[in-house]
């Protein structure tokens, strides 16, 4: 029980220190650039408004398998029609 109380107290101090740092530095907490923004079909990042690279490897890696299969089918159909 002593270890639990010590660990809980230590984590509480760390979280309190981080929150006080954010408050006193007067900066807003914001999300990361890229990441999930890169896989949506947006032209700009929602956080920093920079252009998103349309050839980003994140789009392929993070796309759901069903959407990937659908895109492959559509590409195959377009190739067959051409």
Secondary structure, DSSP 8 states (H G I E B T S, - for coil): -HHHHHHHHHHHHHHHHHHHHHHHHT------SSGGGGTSS-SB-TTT--B--TT-HHHHHSS-HHHHHHHHHHHHHHHHH-
